[in-house]
């Protein structure tokens, strides 16, 4: 997260600024959608990714990385090297 934070934050700002540009449209539907998308992006970035996800990682600990055996059988075995 520390390494990717700047790139993620830049992407958030770009998306929010594009959707905020919809607010200046003549159509009220486009305006409201632009505002809703902008608020949704900021909510996701600030509340979910900065507060909720790290809190859940701290609460659940190793259970975050639990993979059920039935799902492990269904997933392909991919070699990275």
N, C-alpha and C positions, 0 to 999 in steps of 0.2 A: 504494500500500500504506500509505503514511504517513497518508493522509487517511481510509482505510477501516478502519484498525487497531482503533480503539475500538469501532466497530459490530460488527466480526467477533468481537472478543474478548468483547463482551457476549453475542452470539449463542451463542458457545461455552459461556460460563458458564451461560446459561439452559438450553441443551440438556443439558449435563452434570448440572446440578442436577435436572432433570426425570427423566433416566434413573437418576440416583443414588437418587431416591425409590423406584424399583422394588426396591431392595435391601431395603426394609422390608416387602415383600409376604410373604404367608404361603407362597406357592408357590415351591419352590426353583428351578424353571425360570425364573420371572419374575425372581428374584433374580440368577441367573447371567447372564441376558440384560441386565439393567440394568447389572451390573458390566462386562460385555463391551462394551456400547455406550458407557459412560462412558470406559473405557480407550481404546477406539477413537477417540473424539472427541478426547481429550487427546493421543493419539499423532499424529493427523492435524494438530491445531493446533500442537503444540509441535515435533515432529520434521519432519513433511513441509512445512508451510507456513512455518515460521521458519528451518529449516536446509536442507532438501533443495532446495526450489524456488529460493531465492536462489543456492545453490551451482551448480545446473544453469544458471541464467541467466548466471552469471559464466563458467562453463566454455564454454558453447556460443555465447555472444555473439550475433551477428547471425543465426546459424543457428536461433535460437529463433523467428524471425519469417518463416522460409522457407515459402512456400506453393507446392506443386507446381502446374505449369501445368494438369495434368489435373483437379486439384481446383478450381482457379480457374474452369475452364469449367463445372463442375457447380454451383458456389455461385451464388446469386442476387446481383445487383448492387443493393445497398440504398443509397439516398440518405438521409442523416440530415437534411439541411436541408429 
